[in-house]
Amino acid sequence: MSTSIADSKHHTADQGPEQTVSRLGEGPLGGRVVTPAGLAWRRFRRHRMAVFGALIMLGLLLYVVGGALIWSESYANLTATGKRLSPPSLEHPFGTDQVGRDVLARTIYGGHISLLIGVAAVMVSLTFGVLVGALSGYYGGWIDSILMRFTEAMFSIPSLFLLIVMSKFFSGRIPTFDFFGRSFSGSVVVIIVVIGLTSWMYLARLVRANFLSLKERDFVLAAHCLGVPNRRIILRHVLPNTMAPIIVAATLGVAGAILSEAYVSFLGLGVQPPTASWGNMLENAYTYLESAPWLWFFPGLLTVLTVLSINFIGDGLRDALDPRSLQ
Amino acid sequence: MTEYIIRRTLQAVPLLFIISIILFVLMSNMGDPLATLGGRQPPRGEDRLRLERQLGLDQPFYIQYIYWLVGNDWRMVDTTGDGVPNAYGTRRGILRGDWGTSLVTRRPVLEMIGERLPNTLLLMGTVQVVVILVSLGIGIYAALRQYSLVDNVVTTGAFIGFSMPIFWLALMLMYIFAVNFKRWGLPYFPTVGMYDPMVGKTVPQVLWHMVLPVTSLSLISIAVYSRYIRASMLDVINQDYMRTARSKGLAERAILWQHALKNASLPLVTLVGLDLPLLLAGAVVTERIFAWPGMGRLFLDHVERIDTPVLMGILMLVSLAVVVFQLLTDIVYTWLDPRIRYR
């Protein structure tokens, strides 16, 4: 499915944009100039669920960014044991937690961490997955055998177990550090790396499969004949042609990473307090199942909304970037 | 086909070796297993050294791996902890059926797993059966009435289902059906354990305690499964051979169950093939929340104590199951769809 979109992109690069434009410009879309990206955007906008997801995402971003302007991080980490476990009120709309911190402010700063982890972990898994997939798909032979056996082995270990073992493996190895004037617990980096290192396998297989079919194409052969070095062929000729499925997988990967963070932090092996994340706000919240439902309700709800909206967006992107759904 | 099965089985052997090496590397660097052994006071100095030697933890990583793999009864080891090898080891290694001994409880790993496995299989097996039955019903119904109200609810529900962390769903269910039902004076579901110790482990007790965990585990999987079943049914019911079957005058029921479902069940087989081996592993998070004494909790408890033999045992068992079920899935494919051939 990726190869045909790949084709149109490739021709754009090789034969100048005019031809693509005129080819797509005629026909059912009328005389307007349409680029592949424009076409994808048009299809995305028609996808009701995707637009809905994008709107929720926008609202969530407003919430975590705007909220940070109103409440400071020190307020979010401020403990006031006198007011511990007080139910939602005007002063604390989402109530306070076991040590009297404001849950609303913590969901805002926890949101930063959870979203950061989601995006950064996908960056790690993208780097790793694309690297492994590209190398083994392009070069084949023994490189392929070794890398794919390793990928398969990692795939055969249930992911949550691997995640737990890996976070235990890396935990406590990175100290607290300052970044953009905020101090982050080293566990944030640990969890990013761990989630990245446990989720690249699917991407690697996807990229490998696309490389296997693309490398047999004439334009790669042509590049070879022109003496283009392998590195450049991989990066400039083959990789751009397999971007569409990578983008979709990466988008859905963000949702997966946020969920993974929630699971690991819920088990107490993820982000360590006082840094808040939606996952660690839920840690041990079940001991307050009865007495303080606001503790676990709000961070959980925000996680569900975020993951849901990203899944909607990813689904929309899949349809929008799929050339078979050309209308 | 036979040749294919033999080749795949032979390929599985190095795969399991790679898995065991990856896991062993990770585990031997997870932390200090001795730190929690002495209770509140971790062993120090001489004691610590002696313990390390007795447990073989002073050996380099590859030696520990070899001992775990093939045992150490062929080599002199230090059983007194004085630094001098004095007797042959007693371990036989996992390849000869010895899964090792827990560092924490000093009991054989296989025995500990054997205790928990039935509990987990009871819970997860029930979940799997519920999920397959319910999602087949929902998925087929939604596919036959595409874009109807039910279909839209299913599609949206599926998205919500796989966007939801299971612990949050579990907490919500507990809050509604245990906490609030109790508050309102309705019969409420228990949230902790397998049975009430006051009553004992009777069948109704266990069933009653299974309701909430099974519901939370099933709901999410039903969402995922029914979406796949709907999609593959939609794929199949528009095929030419369905029209042929109709024009032959076959009953609608026969068409649905024999022609459509058999072909549409390929993705279902894939899903089940991926999920069945995980039944052994149990549900780490769910078992933790509902205090269900299964494999997932065994794993979590021993991760905290860095009890490598137990963790290795659980993970190798599950990985083995994953590999075996992958092969089984491929074989079932050929039965379901004779167009698929393996070479």
Interface residues (C-beta under 8 A of the other chain):
Chain A: M49 R149 F150 E152 A153 M154 S156 I157 P158 L160 F161 I164 V165 M166 K168 F169 A255 L259 A262 Y263 F266 L267 L269 L282 A285 Y286 L289 E290 P293 W296 G300 L301 T303 V304 V307 L308 N311 F312 D315
Chain B: P14 L15 I18 I19 I22 L23 L26 M27 N29 M30 G31 F159 I160 F162 S163 M164 P165 F167 W168 L171 M172 M174 Y175 V179 T191 P277 L278 A281 V284 V285 R288 I289 F299 L300 V303 I306 L311 I314 L315 V318 S319 V322 V323 Q326
